[in-house]
């Protein structure tokens, strides 16, 4: 799977409203903050994302805090965003 070009990233962003492209360590990454009423709800969502990531063998960075989960997708191997990141964002959106 190859890294997405800037044009491909721009096109894909129309498919995943609420997500943002961020640059960290020179790599483009896909990120979204999800908010919840309490820690238990945030943790439940985190576990759902974890199950999804395991089933797809594609894993995000997950930060879980009281009432908030931050997900970040990118490919370590490709050093940036790949099509699987966009597909996983769509699948995560269906969980929330």
Sine and cosine of phi, psi and omega as CSV:
sin_phi,cos_phi,sin_psi,cos_psi,sin_omega,cos_omega
0.00,0.00,0.80,-0.60,-0.05,-1.00
-1.00,-0.08,0.38,-0.93,0.03,-1.00
-0.92,0.40,0.63,-0.78,0.03,-1.00
-0.95,0.30,0.60,-0.80,0.10,-1.00
-0.98,0.22,0.21,-0.98,0.05,-1.00
-0.85,0.52,-0.65,0.76,0.01,-1.00
-0.91,0.41,-0.66,0.76,0.02,-1.00
-0.92,0.40,-0.62,0.79,0.04,-1.00
-0.90,0.44,-0.72,0.69,-0.01,-1.00
-0.86,0.50,-0.67,0.74,0.01,-1.00
-0.91,0.41,-0.69,0.73,-0.04,-1.00
-0.91,0.42,-0.50,0.87,-0.05,-1.00
-0.90,0.44,-0.39,0.92,0.06,-1.00
-0.93,0.36,-0.38,0.92,-0.03,-1.00
-1.00,0.06,-0.23,0.97,-0.11,-0.99
-0.70,-0.71,0.93,0.36,0.01,-1.00
-0.87,0.50,0.57,-0.82,-0.01,-1.00
0.99,-0.11,-0.32,0.95,0.04,-1.00
-1.00,-0.04,0.43,-0.90,0.01,-1.00
-0.74,-0.67,0.47,-0.88,0.12,-0.99
-1.00,-0.07,0.79,-0.61,0.05,-1.00
-0.83,-0.56,0.48,-0.88,0.07,-1.00
-0.94,-0.34,0.82,-0.57,0.06,-1.00
-0.71,-0.71,0.73,-0.69,0.05,-1.00
0.80,0.60,0.59,0.81,0.04,-1.00
0.97,0.24,0.18,0.98,-0.02,-1.00
-0.86,-0.51,0.64,-0.77,0.10,-1.00
-0.99,0.17,0.71,-0.70,-0.03,-1.00
-0.71,-0.71,0.41,-0.91,0.01,-1.00
-0.98,-0.22,0.80,-0.61,-0.11,-0.99
-0.64,-0.77,0.53,-0.85,0.09,-1.00
-0.48,-0.87,0.62,-0.78,0.12,-0.99
-0.99,-0.16,0.75,-0.66,0.08,-1.00
-0.91,-0.41,0.68,-0.74,0.01,-1.00
-0.92,-0.40,0.52,-0.86,-0.05,-1.00
-0.65,-0.76,0.24,-0.97,-0.04,-1.00
-0.98,0.22,-0.32,0.95,-0.05,-1.00
-0.31,-0.95,0.06,-1.00,-0.02,-1.00
-0.93,0.37,-0.65,0.76,-0.04,-1.00
-0.86,0.51,-0.66,0.75,0.02,-1.00
-0.92,0.38,-0.65,0.76,0.04,-1.00
-0.89,0.45,-0.66,0.75,0.00,-1.00
-0.93,0.38,-0.63,0.78,0.05,-1.00
-0.87,0.49,-0.69,0.73,0.04,-1.00
-0.90,0.43,-0.69,0.73,0.05,-1.00
-0.82,0.57,-0.70,0.72,0.00,-1.00
-0.91,0.41,-0.61,0.79,0.07,-1.00
-0.89,0.45,-0.69,0.73,0.04,-1.00
-0.90,0.44,-0.65,0.76,0.04,-1.00
-0.87,0.49,-0.68,0.73,0.04,-1.00
-0.89,0.46,-0.70,0.72,0.04,-1.00
-0.88,0.48,-0.73,0.68,-0.02,-1.00
-0.87,0.50,-0.66,0.75,0.03,-1.00
-0.90,0.43,-0.69,0.73,-0.04,-1.00
-0.92,0.40,-0.48,0.88,-0.02,-1.00
-0.99,-0.14,-0.13,0.99,-0.06,-1.00
0.81,0.59,0.68,0.73,0.07,-1.00
-0.59,-0.81,0.89,-0.46,-0.25,-0.97
-0.88,-0.47,0.73,-0.68,0.03,-1.00
-1.00,-0.04,0.15,-0.99,0.29,-0.96
-0.99,0.11,0.76,-0.65,0.00,-1.00
-0.84,-0.55,0.83,-0.55,0.11,-0.99
-0.92,-0.40,0.88,-0.47,-0.01,-1.00
-0.92,-0.38,0.82,-0.58,0.03,-1.00
-0.75,-0.66,0.05,-1.00,0.06,-1.00
-0.87,0.50,0.89,-0.45,0.10,-0.99
0.95,0.30,0.24,0.97,-0.09,-1.00
-0.44,-0.90,0.66,-0.75,0.14,-0.99
-0.75,-0.66,0.78,-0.63,0.06,-1.00
-0.93,-0.37,0.85,-0.52,0.03,-1.00
-0.94,-0.33,0.67,-0.74,0.05,-1.00
-0.72,-0.70,0.82,-0.57,0.00,-1.00
-0.92,-0.39,0.66,-0.75,0.17,-0.99
-0.14,-0.99,0.23,-0.97,0.02,-1.00
-0.98,-0.20,0.87,-0.50,0.08,-1.00
-0.90,0.44,-0.67,0.74,-0.06,-1.00
-0.90,0.43,-0.68,0.73,-0.03,-1.00
-1.00,0.01,-0.12,0.99,0.02,-1.00
0.85,0.52,0.72,0.69,0.05,-1.00
0.26,-0.97,-0.25,-0.97,-0.05,-1.00
-0.98,0.19,0.61,-0.80,0.07,-1.00
-0.78,-0.63,0.20,-0.98,-0.04,-1.00
-0.85,0.53,-0.56,0.83,0.00,-1.00
-0.88,0.47,-0.50,0.86,0.03,-1.00
-0.90,0.44,-0.68,0.73,0.01,-1.00
-0.91,0.41,-0.69,0.72,0.01,-1.00
-0.89,0.45,-0.63,0.77,0.03,-1.00
-0.92,0.38,-0.60,0.80,0.06,-1.00
-0.87,0.49,-0.67,0.74,0.06,-1.00
-0.87,0.49,-0.69,0.73,-0.02,-1.00
-0.92,0.39,-0.63,0.78,0.04,-1.00
-0.90,0.44,-0.66,0.75,0.01,-1.00
-0.86,0.52,-0.52,0.85,0.02,-1.00
-0.97,0.26,-0.26,0.97,0.04,-1.00
-0.99,0.15,-0.52,0.85,-0.14,-0.99
-1.00,0.05,0.00,0.00,0.00,0.00
